[in-house]
Amino acid sequence: MKALSRRQLLQMTAGLGLASVLLQSSSSLASMWSQVFGQAKREILPITPNEEFYMTSYRTPPFLPADQWTLSIHGEVKKPFTLNYAKLLEQPRVLEIVTLECVGNGVGGEAIGTAEWQGVRLKTVLDRAEVSNQAYDVIFHAADGYSDSLPIERAMMDDLLIAYRMNGVPLPLGHGFPARIIAPGHYGMKHVQWLTSIELQPKDYQGYYQEKGWSDEAIVKTTSWITDPQTGDILRGDKPLTIKGLAFAGSRGIRQVDLSTNGGETWNNTQLSPALSDYSWVQWDYEWEPRVRGDHRLLVRATDGIGSLQSAEETNPFPDGVTGLFESIVLIE
């Protein structure tokens, strides 16, 4: 989750009867935070292990035995057909490293992860069905009753997959076994799991989330966050420190990440590691030599591959993804 600002911390601690203690104590904001909330750390790897990859389904995952599963392609196509699991595995295989993020994720939240996905290009399957000129939306239906869609123009691009393996093993049940959609650059709602049919229709389709007012395009927004140090950390100031983090902008990629160590008064370029793919998050780091003791408010912002700067405006995830800058408040001793 996003670290709270000083004002937000004071408001929250007031409700806990701690505001007066915080204001009167000689302890810093960072050390007080550490005492109240602890210092939970989570190592961020370039590829997220399957067991640590986020899951946001609110239903019990449906179990579809591979030998009983089928995928039908129908609707506005000239040659509808059905694939079983064995036939799906016989299709030309593609590997893609793609970062997935939930549309409800907060700035710096944990509902995001990167995996290597193996499957068949969606375009290959649609080409075999010979899409009609009347097709407008491609609808992905799941075994649990969920559905979502993409415009035919987007669905026919080469980067979309019908995936059946995740990080070298068959899809775990909680991540869509036997098959799911991987749609780089879109929020997780479009990456439909437990896929059972692909339907093409001649008009716009409103899926589960769209009926509730969420975005239909669901294009990932640019985000960045600090993984180390975290709010509450107490650091020594007698040696250089390495600040680390991640940035993500969907299919647009990341051009630059800037870090501020003084609450946004000045900004410094960070060092970017090579991206794992055109669709993955990017690791960054910055060597910092703090010269002043006390609390420091670290902020990070990213510029995407087309030159657009991450929005600093703080908004809620609804209806098309959160915006705002991640901050981490640390104490330099």
Summary of the structure (lengths in Angstrom):
residues: 333
radius of gyration: 22.5
end to end distance: 25.6
largest distance: 74.8
contacts: 1044
relative contact order: 0.17
helix: 18%
strand: 35%
